[in-house]
């Protein structure tokens, strides 16, 4: 993947705004199925890589939803659907910018794409915005470098190991 190099042993460390550090690590890759471990979660997560696209398993076994693509254009969007706490939900993902530079934790990254996910809940067939937005910044050849949100969340890349 152009914006998220997936190989067993690759890992990324992120700092939260309170100084806490956590990691994501690729454990295995079997065909298109990848298993990753986030140090804050008890169970590994799965994702699929197919045809230059990444599909995350969101909130349910085998619920693989489009998350990231090698080729994206500003303004492009798609929905990732899942059920959480009994509520049918959607993350409406929009490519906000491509080919930008972004400084994170004192390091400048080039060829960055910025995605924004708007959280929505399905109420009687109507998607209602929760007014919660999450921004994801991916650097080509590096992976996820920064996550921020409308609630003030911050997850900045402090180190990575790419094999």
mmCIF file of the C-alpha atoms, coordinates in Angstrom:
data_MODEL
# 
_entry.id   MODEL 
# 
loop_
_atom_site.group_PDB 
_atom_site.id 
_atom_site.type_symbol 
_atom_site.label_atom_id 
_atom_site.label_alt_id 
_atom_site.label_comp_id 
_atom_site.label_asym_id 
_atom_site.label_entity_id 
_atom_site.label_seq_id 
_atom_site.pdbx_PDB_ins_code 
_atom_site.Cartn_x 
_atom_site.Cartn_y 
_atom_site.Cartn_z 
_atom_site.occupancy 
_atom_site.B_iso_or_equiv 
_atom_site.pdbx_formal_charge 
_atom_site.auth_seq_id 
_atom_site.auth_comp_id 
_atom_site.auth_asym_id 
_atom_site.auth_atom_id 
_atom_site.pdbx_PDB_model_num 
ATOM 1   C CA . UNK A 1 1   ? 0.000   0.000   0.000  1.00 0.00 ? 1   UNK A CA 1 
ATOM 2   C CA . UNK A 1 2   ? 1.314   3.404   -0.975 1.00 0.00 ? 2   UNK A CA 1 
ATOM 3   C CA . UNK A 1 3   ? 0.001   5.167   2.147  1.00 0.00 ? 3   UNK A CA 1 
ATOM 4   C CA . UNK A 1 4   ? 0.362   2.316   4.634  1.00 0.00 ? 4   UNK A CA 1 
ATOM 5   C CA . UNK A 1 5   ? 3.303   -0.046  4.045  1.00 0.00 ? 5   UNK A CA 1 
ATOM 6   C CA . UNK A 1 6   ? 2.094   -3.412  5.257  1.00 0.00 ? 6   UNK A CA 1 
ATOM 7   C CA . UNK A 1 7   ? 4.683   -6.086  6.034  1.00 0.00 ? 7   UNK A CA 1 
ATOM 8   C CA . UNK A 1 8   ? 5.061   -8.385  9.041  1.00 0.00 ? 8   UNK A CA 1 
ATOM 9   C CA . UNK A 1 9   ? 7.242   -6.650  11.632 1.00 0.00 ? 9   UNK A CA 1 
ATOM 10  C CA . UNK A 1 10  ? 6.384   -3.096  10.564 1.00 0.00 ? 10  UNK A CA 1 
ATOM 11  C CA . UNK A 1 11  ? 5.344   -1.010  13.562 1.00 0.00 ? 11  UNK A CA 1 
ATOM 12  C CA . UNK A 1 12  ? 4.323   2.534   14.444 1.00 0.00 ? 12  UNK A CA 1 
ATOM 13  C CA . UNK A 1 13  ? 4.366   4.340   17.801 1.00 0.00 ? 13  UNK A CA 1 
ATOM 14  C CA . UNK A 1 14  ? 1.988   7.211   18.539 1.00 0.00 ? 14  UNK A CA 1 
ATOM 15  C CA . UNK A 1 15  ? 1.878   9.813   21.293 1.00 0.00 ? 15  UNK A CA 1 
ATOM 16  C CA . UNK A 1 16  ? -1.442  10.996  22.676 1.00 0.00 ? 16  UNK A CA 1 
ATOM 17  C CA . UNK A 1 17  ? -1.891  14.580  23.855 1.00 0.00 ? 17  UNK A CA 1 
ATOM 18  C CA . UNK A 1 18  ? -1.473  13.401  27.477 1.00 0.00 ? 18  UNK A CA 1 
ATOM 19  C CA . UNK A 1 19  ? 1.958   11.951  26.624 1.00 0.00 ? 19  UNK A CA 1 
ATOM 20  C CA . UNK A 1 20  ? 0.885   8.293   26.634 1.00 0.00 ? 20  UNK A CA 1 
ATOM 21  C CA . UNK A 1 21  ? 2.512   6.231   23.865 1.00 0.00 ? 21  UNK A CA 1 
ATOM 22  C CA . UNK A 1 22  ? 0.967   3.198   22.178 1.00 0.00 ? 22  UNK A CA 1 
ATOM 23  C CA . UNK A 1 23  ? 1.895   1.084   19.177 1.00 0.00 ? 23  UNK A CA 1 
ATOM 24  C CA . UNK A 1 24  ? 0.461   -0.712  16.155 1.00 0.00 ? 24  UNK A CA 1 
ATOM 25  C CA . UNK A 1 25  ? 2.351   -3.663  14.703 1.00 0.00 ? 25  UNK A CA 1 
ATOM 26  C CA . UNK A 1 26  ? 1.800   -5.912  11.703 1.00 0.00 ? 26  UNK A CA 1 
ATOM 27  C CA . UNK A 1 27  ? 1.807   -9.468  13.051 1.00 0.00 ? 27  UNK A CA 1 
ATOM 28  C CA . UNK A 1 28  ? 1.154   -11.471 9.899  1.00 0.00 ? 28  UNK A CA 1 
ATOM 29  C CA . UNK A 1 29  ? 0.092   -11.346 6.281  1.00 0.00 ? 29  UNK A CA 1 
ATOM 30  C CA . UNK A 1 30  ? -1.593  -14.343 4.677  1.00 0.00 ? 30  UNK A CA 1 
ATOM 31  C CA . UNK A 1 31  ? -2.651  -13.584 1.113  1.00 0.00 ? 31  UNK A CA 1 
ATOM 32  C CA . UNK A 1 32  ? -4.805  -10.463 1.276  1.00 0.00 ? 32  UNK A CA 1 
ATOM 33  C CA . UNK A 1 33  ? -5.542  -10.848 5.014  1.00 0.00 ? 33  UNK A CA 1 
ATOM 34  C CA . UNK A 1 34  ? -3.360  -8.882  7.460  1.00 0.00 ? 34  UNK A CA 1 
ATOM 35  C CA . UNK A 1 35  ? -3.372  -9.165  11.251 1.00 0.00 ? 35  UNK A CA 1 
ATOM 36  C CA . UNK A 1 36  ? -2.255  -6.184  13.342 1.00 0.00 ? 36  UNK A CA 1 
ATOM 37  C CA . UNK A 1 37  ? -1.957  -5.611  17.077 1.00 0.00 ? 37  UNK A CA 1 
ATOM 38  C CA . UNK A 1 38  ? -2.696  -2.290  18.759 1.00 0.00 ? 38  UNK A CA 1 
ATOM 39  C CA . UNK A 1 39  ? -1.017  -2.226  22.175 1.00 0.00 ? 39  UNK A CA 1 
ATOM 40  C CA . UNK A 1 40  ? -4.162  -0.732  23.755 1.00 0.00 ? 40  UNK A CA 1 
ATOM 41  C CA . UNK A 1 41  ? -6.450  -3.565  22.607 1.00 0.00 ? 41  UNK A CA 1 
ATOM 42  C CA . UNK A 1 42  ? -6.624  -7.137  23.904 1.00 0.00 ? 42  UNK A CA 1 
ATOM 43  C CA . UNK A 1 43  ? -7.311  -8.752  20.517 1.00 0.00 ? 43  UNK A CA 1 
ATOM 44  C CA . UNK A 1 44  ? -5.557  -8.276  17.170 1.00 0.00 ? 44  UNK A CA 1 
ATOM 45  C CA . UNK A 1 45  ? -7.389  -6.495  14.340 1.00 0.00 ? 45  UNK A CA 1 
ATOM 46  C CA . UNK A 1 46  ? -7.735  -7.753  10.794 1.00 0.00 ? 46  UNK A CA 1 
ATOM 47  C CA . UNK A 1 47  ? -7.684  -5.926  7.509  1.00 0.00 ? 47  UNK A CA 1 
ATOM 48  C CA . UNK A 1 48  ? -7.599  -6.861  3.842  1.00 0.00 ? 48  UNK A CA 1 
ATOM 49  C CA . UNK A 1 49  ? -5.480  -5.435  1.060  1.00 0.00 ? 49  UNK A CA 1 
ATOM 50  C CA . UNK A 1 50  ? -7.031  -5.891  -2.374 1.00 0.00 ? 50  UNK A CA 1 
ATOM 51  C CA . UNK A 1 51  ? -6.286  -4.100  -5.631 1.00 0.00 ? 51  UNK A CA 1 
ATOM 52  C CA . UNK A 1 52  ? -4.562  -1.119  -4.030 1.00 0.00 ? 52  UNK A CA 1 
ATOM 53  C CA . UNK A 1 53  ? -7.277  -0.671  -1.400 1.00 0.00 ? 53  UNK A CA 1 
ATOM 54  C CA . UNK A 1 54  ? -7.333  -1.333  2.336  1.00 0.00 ? 54  UNK A CA 1 
ATOM 55  C CA . UNK A 1 55  ? -10.465 -2.685  3.984  1.00 0.00 ? 55  UNK A CA 1 
ATOM 56  C CA . UNK A 1 56  ? -10.696 -2.554  7.798  1.00 0.00 ? 56  UNK A CA 1 
ATOM 57  C CA . UNK A 1 57  ? -12.750 -5.029  9.791  1.00 0.00 ? 57  UNK A CA 1 
ATOM 58  C CA . UNK A 1 58  ? -15.045 -2.589  11.607 1.00 0.00 ? 58  UNK A CA 1 
ATOM 59  C CA . UNK A 1 59  ? -16.874 -3.603  14.778 1.00 0.00 ? 59  UNK A CA 1 
ATOM 60  C CA . UNK A 1 60  ? -17.713 -7.134  13.639 1.00 0.00 ? 60  UNK A CA 1 
ATOM 61  C CA . UNK A 1 61  ? -16.168 -10.289 12.257 1.00 0.00 ? 61  UNK A CA 1 
ATOM 62  C CA . UNK A 1 62  ? -15.821 -10.187 8.466  1.00 0.00 ? 62  UNK A CA 1 
ATOM 63  C CA . UNK A 1 63  ? -17.310 -6.663  8.243  1.00 0.00 ? 63  UNK A CA 1 
ATOM 64  C CA . UNK A 1 64  ? -14.519 -5.395  5.983  1.00 0.00 ? 64  UNK A CA 1 
ATOM 65  C CA . UNK A 1 65  ? -15.118 -1.790  4.919  1.00 0.00 ? 65  UNK A CA 1 
ATOM 66  C CA . UNK A 1 66  ? -13.153 0.398   2.498  1.00 0.00 ? 66  UNK A CA 1 
ATOM 67  C CA . UNK A 1 67  ? -10.754 2.604   4.466  1.00 0.00 ? 67  UNK A CA 1 
ATOM 68  C CA . UNK A 1 68  ? -7.816  3.700   2.323  1.00 0.00 ? 68  UNK A CA 1 
ATOM 69  C CA . UNK A 1 69  ? -6.766  3.573   -1.335 1.00 0.00 ? 69  UNK A CA 1 
ATOM 70  C CA . UNK A 1 70  ? -3.483  4.023   -3.163 1.00 0.00 ? 70  UNK A CA 1 
ATOM 71  C CA . UNK A 1 71  ? -5.102  6.417   -5.631 1.00 0.00 ? 71  UNK A CA 1 
ATOM 72  C CA . UNK A 1 72  ? -7.362  9.147   -4.224 1.00 0.00 ? 72  UNK A CA 1 
ATOM 73  C CA . UNK A 1 73  ? -8.548  12.548  -5.379 1.00 0.00 ? 73  UNK A CA 1 
ATOM 74  C CA . UNK A 1 74  ? -9.577  15.485  -3.192 1.00 0.00 ? 74  UNK A CA 1 
ATOM 75  C CA . UNK A 1 75  ? -13.360 15.529  -2.817 1.00 0.00 ? 75  UNK A CA 1 
ATOM 76  C CA . UNK A 1 76  ? -13.772 11.786  -3.306 1.00 0.00 ? 76  UNK A CA 1 
ATOM 77  C CA . UNK A 1 77  ? -15.806 10.044  -0.592 1.00 0.00 ? 77  UNK A CA 1 
ATOM 78  C CA . UNK A 1 78  ? -17.210 6.683   0.496  1.00 0.00 ? 78  UNK A CA 1 
ATOM 79  C CA . UNK A 1 79  ? -19.041 5.165   3.464  1.00 0.00 ? 79  UNK A CA 1 
ATOM 80  C CA . UNK A 1 80  ? -17.830 2.551   5.936  1.00 0.00 ? 80  UNK A CA 1 
ATOM 81  C CA . UNK A 1 81  ? -20.828 0.898   7.643  1.00 0.00 ? 81  UNK A CA 1 
ATOM 82  C CA . UNK A 1 82  ? -20.862 -0.943  10.980 1.00 0.00 ? 82  UNK A CA 1 
ATOM 83  C CA . UNK A 1 83  ? -22.984 -1.619  14.051 1.00 0.00 ? 83  UNK A CA 1 
ATOM 84  C CA . UNK A 1 84  ? -21.868 -0.307  17.438 1.00 0.00 ? 84  UNK A CA 1 
ATOM 85  C CA . UNK A 1 85  ? -23.828 -0.591  20.680 1.00 0.00 ? 85  UNK A CA 1 
ATOM 86  C CA . UNK A 1 86  ? -26.795 -1.860  18.669 1.00 0.00 ? 86  UNK A CA 1 
ATOM 87  C CA . UNK A 1 87  ? -26.841 1.219   16.442 1.00 0.00 ? 87  UNK A CA 1 
ATOM 88  C CA . UNK A 1 88  ? -26.385 1.049   12.683 1.00 0.00 ? 88  UNK A CA 1 
ATOM 89  C CA . UNK A 1 89  ? -23.598 3.541   12.026 1.00 0.00 ? 89  UNK A CA 1 
ATOM 90  C CA . UNK A 1 90  ? -21.615 4.985   9.138  1.00 0.00 ? 90  UNK A CA 1 
ATOM 91  C CA . UNK A 1 91  ? -18.300 6.750   8.848  1.00 0.00 ? 91  UNK A CA 1 
ATOM 92  C CA . UNK A 1 92  ? -18.588 9.032   5.838  1.00 0.00 ? 92  UNK A CA 1 
ATOM 93  C CA . UNK A 1 93  ? -14.985 9.325   4.677  1.00 0.00 ? 93  UNK A CA 1 
ATOM 94  C CA . UNK A 1 94  ? -13.919 12.236  2.470  1.00 0.00 ? 94  UNK A CA 1 
ATOM 95  C CA . UNK A 1 95  ? -10.520 12.846  0.901  1.00 0.00 ? 95  UNK A CA 1 
ATOM 96  C CA . UNK A 1 96  ? -9.895  16.427  2.005  1.00 0.00 ? 96  UNK A CA 1 
ATOM 97  C CA . UNK A 1 97  ? -6.430  16.918  0.499  1.00 0.00 ? 97  UNK A CA 1 
ATOM 98  C CA . UNK A 1 98  ? -3.669  15.047  -1.319 1.00 0.00 ? 98  UNK A CA 1 
ATOM 99  C CA . UNK A 1 99  ? 0.016   15.692  -1.970 1.00 0.00 ? 99  UNK A CA 1 
ATOM 100 C CA . UNK A 1 100 ? 0.420   17.994  1.017  1.00 0.00 ? 100 UNK A CA 1 
ATOM 101 C CA . UNK A 1 101 ? 3.258   18.390  3.524  1.00 0.00 ? 101 UNK A CA 1 
ATOM 102 C CA . UNK A 1 102 ? 2.560   17.837  7.211  1.00 0.00 ? 102 UNK A CA 1 
ATOM 103 C CA . UNK A 1 103 ? 4.787   18.303  10.251 1.00 0.00 ? 103 UNK A CA 1 
ATOM 104 C CA . UNK A 1 104 ? 4.152   15.856  13.085 1.00 0.00 ? 104 UNK A CA 1 
ATOM 105 C CA . UNK A 1 105 ? 6.203   15.623  16.284 1.00 0.00 ? 105 UNK A CA 1 
ATOM 106 C CA . UNK A 1 106 ? 8.982   17.715  14.733 1.00 0.00 ? 106 UNK A CA 1 
ATOM 107 C CA . UNK A 1 107 ? 9.273   15.716  11.509 1.00 0.00 ? 107 UNK A CA 1 
ATOM 108 C CA . UNK A 1 108 ? 8.133   16.955  8.091  1.00 0.00 ? 108 UNK A CA 1 
ATOM 109 C CA . UNK A 1 109 ? 6.343   14.433  5.880  1.00 0.00 ? 109 UNK A CA 1 
ATOM 110 C CA . UNK A 1 110 ? 5.766   14.891  2.151  1.00 0.00 ? 110 UNK A CA 1 
ATOM 111 C CA . UNK A 1 111 ? 3.118   13.370  -0.151 1.00 0.00 ? 111 UNK A CA 1 
ATOM 112 C CA . UNK A 1 112 ? 0.497   13.247  2.592  1.00 0.00 ? 112 UNK A CA 1 
ATOM 113 C CA . UNK A 1 113 ? -3.193  12.550  2.088  1.00 0.00 ? 113 UNK A CA 1 
ATOM 114 C CA . UNK A 1 114 ? -5.747  13.840  4.590  1.00 0.00 ? 114 UNK A CA 1 
ATOM 115 C CA . UNK A 1 115 ? -9.010  11.970  5.128  1.00 0.00 ? 115 UNK A CA 1 
ATOM 116 C CA . UNK A 1 116 ? -11.879 13.129  7.307  1.00 0.00 ? 116 UNK A CA 1 
ATOM 117 C CA . UNK A 1 117 ? -14.483 10.743  8.712  1.00 0.00 ? 117 UNK A CA 1 
ATOM 118 C CA . UNK A 1 118 ? -17.850 12.087  9.799  1.00 0.00 ? 118 UNK A CA 1 
ATOM 119 C CA . UNK A 1 119 ? -19.671 9.802   12.249 1.00 0.00 ? 119 UNK A CA 1 
ATOM 120 C CA . UNK A 1 120 ? -23.344 9.205   11.456 1.00 0.00 ? 120 UNK A CA 1 
ATOM 121 C CA . UNK A 1 121 ? -26.078 7.057   13.001 1.00 0.00 ? 121 UNK A CA 1 
ATOM 122 C CA . UNK A 1 122 ? -28.932 5.492   11.056 1.00 0.00 ? 122 UNK A CA 1 
ATOM 123 C CA . UNK A 1 123 ? -32.199 6.563   12.645 1.00 0.00 ? 123 UNK A CA 1 
ATOM 124 C CA . UNK A 1 124 ? -35.272 5.067   10.949 1.00 0.00 ? 124 UNK A CA 1 
ATOM 125 C CA . UNK A 1 125 ? -33.504 4.952   7.589  1.00 0.00 ? 125 UNK A CA 1 
ATOM 126 C CA . UNK A 1 126 ? -32.045 8.451   7.846  1.00 0.00 ? 126 UNK A CA 1 
ATOM 127 C CA . UNK A 1 127 ? -28.351 9.082   8.441  1.00 0.00 ? 127 UNK A CA 1 
ATOM 128 C CA . UNK A 1 128 ? -27.998 11.635  11.232 1.00 0.00 ? 128 UNK A CA 1 
ATOM 129 C CA . UNK A 1 129 ? -24.634 13.285  11.848 1.00 0.00 ? 129 UNK A CA 1 
ATOM 130 C CA . UNK A 1 130 ? -23.256 13.059  15.370 1.00 0.00 ? 130 UNK A CA 1 
ATOM 131 C CA . UNK A 1 131 ? -21.168 16.172  14.579 1.00 0.00 ? 131 UNK A CA 1 
ATOM 132 C CA . UNK A 1 132 ? -18.039 14.141  15.426 1.00 0.00 ? 132 UNK A CA 1 
ATOM 133 C CA . UNK A 1 133 ? -15.243 14.377  12.841 1.00 0.00 ? 133 UNK A CA 1 
ATOM 134 C CA . UNK A 1 134 ? -11.935 12.527  12.789 1.00 0.00 ? 134 UNK A CA 1 
ATOM 135 C CA . UNK A 1 135 ? -8.990  13.530  10.592 1.00 0.00 ? 135 UNK A CA 1 
ATOM 136 C CA . UNK A 1 136 ? -6.436  10.957  9.414  1.00 0.00 ? 136 UNK A CA 1 
ATOM 137 C CA . UNK A 1 137 ? -3.130  11.939  7.801  1.00 0.00 ? 137 UNK A CA 1 
ATOM 138 C CA . UNK A 1 138 ? -1.245  9.232   5.859  1.00 0.00 ? 138 UNK A CA 1 
ATOM 139 C CA . UNK A 1 139 ? 2.232   9.791   4.396  1.00 0.00 ? 139 UNK A CA 1 
ATOM 140 C CA . UNK A 1 140 ? 3.282   7.810   1.329  1.00 0.00 ? 140 UNK A CA 1 
ATOM 141 C CA . UNK A 1 141 ? 5.834   5.175   2.297  1.00 0.00 ? 141 UNK A CA 1 
ATOM 142 C CA . UNK A 1 142 ? 5.311   5.732   6.049  1.00 0.00 ? 142 UNK A CA 1 
ATOM 143 C CA . UNK A 1 143 ? 1.669   5.122   6.985  1.00 0.00 ? 143 UNK A CA 1 
ATOM 144 C CA . UNK A 1 144 ? -0.610  6.883   9.438  1.00 0.00 ? 144 UNK A CA 1 
ATOM 145 C CA . UNK A 1 145 ? 1.282   9.881   10.835 1.00 0.00 ? 145 UNK A CA 1 
ATOM 146 C CA . UNK A 1 146 ? -1.466  11.782  12.666 1.00 0.00 ? 146 UNK A CA 1 
ATOM 147 C CA . UNK A 1 147 ? -5.036  11.376  13.878 1.00 0.00 ? 147 UNK A CA 1 
ATOM 148 C CA . UNK A 1 148 ? -7.002  14.327  15.262 1.00 0.00 ? 148 UNK A CA 1 
ATOM 149 C CA . UNK A 1 149 ? -10.684 14.867  15.987 1.00 0.00 ? 149 UNK A CA 1 
ATOM 150 C CA . UNK A 1 150 ? -13.295 17.522  16.597 1.00 0.00 ? 150 UNK A CA 1 
ATOM 151 C CA . UNK A 1 151 ? -13.200 16.453  20.265 1.00 0.00 ? 151 UNK A CA 1 
ATOM 152 C CA . UNK A 1 152 ? -9.529  17.437  20.553 1.00 0.00 ? 152 UNK A CA 1 
ATOM 153 C CA . UNK A 1 153 ? -7.969  13.982  20.187 1.00 0.00 ? 153 UNK A CA 1 
ATOM 154 C CA . UNK A 1 154 ? -4.338  13.812  19.065 1.00 0.00 ? 154 UNK A CA 1 
ATOM 155 C CA . UNK A 1 155 ? -2.326  10.732  18.022 1.00 0.00 ? 155 UNK A CA 1 
ATOM 156 C CA . UNK A 1 156 ? 1.028   11.805  16.534 1.00 0.00 ? 156 UNK A CA 1 
ATOM 157 C CA . UNK A 1 157 ? 3.593   9.413   15.072 1.00 0.00 ? 157 UNK A CA 1 
ATOM 158 C CA . UNK A 1 158 ? 6.800   9.448   17.136 1.00 0.00 ? 158 UNK A CA 1 
ATOM 159 C CA . UNK A 1 159 ? 8.590   6.424   15.668 1.00 0.00 ? 159 UNK A CA 1 
ATOM 160 C CA . UNK A 1 160 ? 8.180   3.666   13.130 1.00 0.00 ? 160 UNK A CA 1 
ATOM 161 C CA . UNK A 1 161 ? 10.009  0.565   11.990 1.00 0.00 ? 161 UNK A CA 1 
ATOM 162 C CA . UNK A 1 162 ? 9.509   -0.318  8.319  1.00 0.00 ? 162 UNK A CA 1 
ATOM 163 C CA . UNK A 1 163 ? 11.073  -3.513  7.057  1.00 0.00 ? 163 UNK A CA 1 
# 
